[in-house]
Amino acid sequence: MPLEIRGFDPHTASEAAFAALNAFGNRARAEHYPEDPPHTPEERARMWRALPPYIERHAWTAHPSNAPTVAALGAVYVPRTEDNQHLAWFEIHVIPEWRGQGLARLLLARIAATAQAQARRLLLADTDADIPAGEAFMRRIGARPGLVVRANQLELAELDRARLRRWQERAPRDVFTLGLWVGPYPEAELEAIARMKAVMNTAPRDDLEIEDHHVTVEELRQEEAALQRRGVVRWTLYARERGTGEIAGYTEVFWDPLHPETLHQGDTGVFPRYRNRGLGRWLKAAMLERILAEHPEVRRVRTGNANSNAPMLKINYALGFKPRKTWTEWQVALARVLEYLAAPSS
């Protein structure tokens, strides 16, 4: 069947276009996490329109000619930051009945052209181990694995609450105190929070050719606005050293009132000079206690951890997190992608 590739601009897209994109997105969502409920077109529109401005996105949808149905989606994300100006992230999704017909290659051509125009030399994308077609495509274009991540999931009904209490009882309260930000960060704390975020540069990156990212206050403001547009609530629990007032580490979770059963764990990090004092366990345990007390509708917590991040995996597995699936983050030189696209398709 003849196909048509269309650019997709979420700020000008019609309700019908978002309805078609949402039907496609729910197909993809069900393939990755069948236990998750579908989104509505209105939710999808909010998510797509809420991207922080410091990330530039270009997207395309593939359709059977003269049909609204979306058969595939491709997008490339170009960070407008002072670091990592050599790379861009991309995604390509093709629904099962359209795989093997060259749609990924067609979308990749547009992604590569955009990356080349933006002077990016490295492309990154991730694949779900439960969908072998993704890995096969990345190997075909010459990509190599950079980081393997486990998506781990905790069913709160199985949580060992006695362990939460023990970890908090052993916490170094004489040296540190915990604080909580619910929702937007306080404006007066943005400089300190930008410094706090730097701890995530110590997380394993394995073979990924990525530079440290130094979060700016303006990026934080843009992220806050994006979360508010989506209607997502963030909780940030942090540990502060009593003597210096310095933030030693933090953990954050994200909760969507429209999908209250699943809580998404974001960053958890402790600066190296404060490690081996039980701060990571204290932060995680205190956050889970608060979730249990204030959001009884939450049934599960989902997180992602690099396979090489043994300390965090140890904490999560002790809490009862179990492996849900595996993701691989791939990297490929733009020059290699252009070679692949220039060769005759098989």
C-alpha positions in Angstrom: 0.0 0.0 0.0 1.4 3.5 -0.8 2.6 5.4 2.2 2.8 9.1 3.1 5.2 10.7 5.5 3.9 13.8 7.2 5.6 16.2 9.5 3.9 16.4 12.9 3.8 19.7 14.8 1.9 19.4 18.1 1.3 23.1 18.3 -0.7 23.2 15.1 -2.0 19.6 14.8 -5.8 19.2 14.6 -7.9 17.2 17.0 -8.2 14.5 14.4 -4.4 14.3 14.0 -4.0 13.9 17.8 -6.7 11.3 17.9 -4.8 9.2 15.2 -1.5 9.7 17.0 -3.1 8.7 20.3 -4.6 5.5 18.9 -1.1 4.7 17.6 0.6 5.7 20.9 -1.8 3.4 22.9 -0.8 0.5 20.6 2.8 1.1 21.4 2.1 1.7 25.1 0.3 -1.7 25.3 3.2 -3.5 23.7 5.7 -2.1 26.2 3.5 -2.2 29.4 0.2 -4.0 28.8 -0.9 -3.4 32.4 -1.0 0.4 31.8 -4.3 2.0 30.9 -4.5 4.0 27.6 -4.2 7.7 27.3 -6.8 10.0 25.9 -6.2 12.3 22.9 -6.3 15.3 25.3 -3.6 13.7 27.5 -1.4 12.9 24.4 -1.7 16.5 23.3 -0.7 17.9 26.7 2.4 15.6 26.8 3.5 16.5 23.3 3.0 20.2 23.9 4.7 20.3 27.2 8.3 19.6 26.0 10.7 22.1 27.6 11.9 24.6 25.0 15.6 23.7 25.6 14.8 20.4 23.8 14.1 20.9 20.2 11.9 18.1 18.6 11.2 17.3 15.0 8.6 14.5 14.4 7.0 12.7 11.5 4.2 10.2 11.1 3.7 7.6 8.4 0.3 6.9 7.0 -1.3 4.6 4.4 -2.1 7.1 1.7 -5.2 9.2 2.2 -5.9 7.5 5.6 -5.7 9.1 9.1 -4.3 5.9 10.6 -0.7 6.2 11.9 1.5 3.3 11.0 4.8 4.6 12.4 6.3 7.5 14.2 9.8 9.0 14.1 11.2 11.9 16.1 14.6 13.4 16.9 15.3 15.5 20.0 18.1 18.0 19.9 19.3 19.4 23.3 19.9 23.1 23.2 22.3 23.0 26.1 25.9 24.2 26.6 27.0 20.6 26.8 26.4 17.5 24.6 26.2 19.6 21.5 27.5 16.6 19.5 24.4 14.4 20.0 20.7 14.0 19.4 18.3 11.4 20.6 15.8 9.7 18.3 12.9 7.3 18.4 11.2 5.2 15.8 8.0 3.2 16.5 6.3 1.0 13.9 3.2 -1.0 14.9 3.6 -4.7 14.4 1.5 -5.2 11.2 3.6 -2.5 9.4 7.1 -3.9 10.4 9.4 -5.2 7.8 8.2 -2.8 5.1 10.8 -0.1 5.2 9.0 2.5 7.3 11.8 2.7 9.9 14.3 3.4 7.1 12.1 6.2 5.6 11.8 7.9 9.0 15.5 7.4 9.8 16.3 9.4 6.6 14.4 12.4 7.9 16.0 12.0 11.4 19.5 11.9 9.9 18.9 14.9 7.7 17.7 16.9 10.6 20.7 15.8 12.8 23.1 16.7 9.9 21.5 20.1 9.6 21.9 20.7 13.3 25.6 19.6 13.2 25.1 16.6 15.4 27.5 13.7 14.9 26.1 11.1 17.3 22.6 9.6 17.5 21.2 7.7 20.5 18.1 5.6 20.8 16.8 2.9 23.1 15.1 -0.4 22.5 12.8 -2.7 24.5 14.2 -6.3 24.8 10.6 -7.6 24.5 10.4 -6.2 20.9 13.3 -7.8 19.0 12.6 -5.8 15.8 14.1 -2.7 17.6 17.5 -4.3 18.3 17.6 -5.9 14.9 17.1 -2.5 13.3 19.8 -0.8 15.5 22.3 -3.5 14.6 21.4 -3.1 10.9 22.3 0.6 10.9 25.6 0.0 12.7 24.7 1.1 16.2 26.4 -0.4 19.2 25.1 -0.8 22.8 26.1 1.9 25.2 24.1 1.2 28.3 21.8 -1.6 29.4 19.0 -0.6 31.8 16.6 -2.7 33.9 13.1 -1.4 34.3 12.3 -2.5 37.9 8.9 -2.5 39.5 7.7 -2.6 43.1 4.2 -3.8 43.9 3.4 -1.9 47.1 1.2 -4.7 48.4 4.5 -6.7 48.6 6.5 -4.0 50.3 8.4 -5.0 53.5 7.3 -2.1 55.8 9.4 -3.4 58.7 12.4 -2.8 56.6 11.3 0.7 55.9 11.2 1.4 59.6 14.6 -0.2 60.3 16.3 1.8 57.6 14.8 5.0 59.0 15.7 4.1 62.5 19.3 3.7 61.5 19.4 7.0 59.6 22.2 9.5 60.5 19.8 12.1 61.9 22.5 13.7 64.0 24.4 14.8 60.8 21.6 15.2 58.2 18.1 16.4 58.1 15.4 15.6 55.4 13.4 18.2 53.5 10.6 17.9 51.0 9.5 19.9 48.0 6.0 19.0 46.7 5.4 20.3 43.2 7.4 23.3 41.9 10.8 24.0 43.4 11.0 27.2 45.4 12.5 30.0 43.4 14.9 30.9 46.2 16.4 27.4 46.0 16.9 27.1 42.3 20.7 27.7 42.4 21.1 25.1 45.1 18.9 22.6 43.2 20.9 23.1 40.0 24.0 22.1 42.0 22.1 19.2 43.6 21.2 17.8 40.1 24.9 17.5 39.3 25.1 14.4 41.5 23.5 12.5 38.6 26.6 13.0 36.6 28.1 10.3 38.9 25.6 7.7 37.8 26.9 5.0 35.5 27.0 5.8 31.8 29.0 2.8 30.8 30.1 3.2 27.1 27.8 6.1 26.2 29.7 9.0 24.6 27.9 11.5 26.7 29.3 14.5 28.6 28.3 15.6 32.1 25.2 17.7 31.9 25.2 20.9 34.1 21.6 21.8 34.7 20.9 25.5 34.6 18.3 27.5 36.5 16.5 28.3 33.3 16.3 24.6 32.4 14.7 24.0 35.8 12.2 26.7 35.2 11.3 25.2 31.8 10.9 21.7 33.3 8.6 23.1 36.0 6.4 24.7 33.4 6.3 21.4 31.4 5.3 19.4 34.4 2.5 21.9 35.3 1.2 21.8 31.7 1.1 18.0 31.9 -0.6 18.0 35.3 2.1 15.8 36.8 3.1 16.2 40.4 6.7 15.8 41.5 7.9 15.1 45.0 11.6 15.7 45.8 13.0 14.5 49.1 16.4 15.7 49.9 19.0 15.2 52.7 20.8 18.3 53.9 24.0 18.3 56.0 23.2 20.1 59.3 26.6 21.7 59.7 27.1 23.2 56.2 23.6 23.4 54.9 24.8 21.5 51.7 22.4 19.1 50.0 24.0 15.7 50.2 21.6 13.7 48.1 18.0 13.5 46.9 15.3 11.3 45.4 12.3 12.3 43.3 9.0 10.6 42.2 6.4 11.7 39.7 2.6 11.1 40.0 -0.1 11.6 37.4 -3.5 12.0 38.9 -5.1 10.7 35.7 -3.1 7.4 36.1 -2.8 7.2 39.9 -2.0 3.5 40.2 1.6 3.8 38.9 4.2 6.1 40.5 7.4 6.8 38.5 10.7 7.0 40.3 13.0 9.6 38.9 16.5 10.4 40.1 18.1 9.1 43.3 21.6 10.2 44.0 24.0 10.8 46.9 27.2 12.8 46.4 30.3 10.6 46.7 31.7 12.3 49.8 28.4 11.5 51.6 28.1 7.8 50.6 28.2 4.7 52.8 26.2 6.4 55.6 22.8 5.0 54.8 21.5 8.2 53.0 20.2 6.4 49.9 18.3 3.8 52.0 16.9 6.6 54.3 15.7 8.7 51.3 14.1 5.8 49.6 12.4 4.5 52.7 11.1 7.9 53.8 9.7 8.5 50.3 7.9 5.2 50.3 6.5 5.9 53.8 5.1 9.2 52.5 3.6 7.6 49.4 1.9 4.9 51.5 0.4 7.5 53.9 -0.7 10.2 51.3 -1.4 8.2 48.1 -3.0 4.9 49.0 -4.3 4.7 45.4 -0.7 4.0 44.2 -0.3 0.3 43.5 3.2 0.1 42.0 6.4 2.1 41.7 8.4 1.9 38.5 12.0 2.8 38.0 15.0 2.3 35.7 18.5 1.4 36.8 21.7 0.8 34.8 22.7 -2.9 35.1 26.1 -1.6 36.2 24.6 0.4 39.1 25.1 -2.2 41.8 24.6 0.0 44.8 21.2 1.3 43.7 20.1 -2.2 42.5 21.0 -3.5 45.9 18.8 -1.0 47.6 15.9 -1.4 45.2 15.9 -5.2 45.3 16.1 -5.1 49.1 12.9 -3.0 49.0 11.2 -5.6 46.8 11.6 -4.2 43.3 11.6 -6.9 40.7 12.9 -6.8 37.1 10.1 -5.9 34.7 11.9 -5.5 31.4 15.3 -4.6 29.9 16.1 -1.5 27.8 19.3 -1.0 25.8 20.5 2.5 24.9 22.3 2.5 21.6 24.6 5.0 19.9 25.6 5.3 16.3 27.7 7.9 14.4 25.7 10.0 12.0 28.3 9.2 9.4 27.5 5.5 9.8 23.7 6.2 9.5 24.3 8.2 6.3 26.3 5.3 4.8 23.4 2.9 5.6 20.9 5.2 4.0 23.0 5.6 0.9 23.3 1.9 0.4 20.5 0.0 -1.6 17.8 -1.3 0.7 17.6 -5.1 0.8 
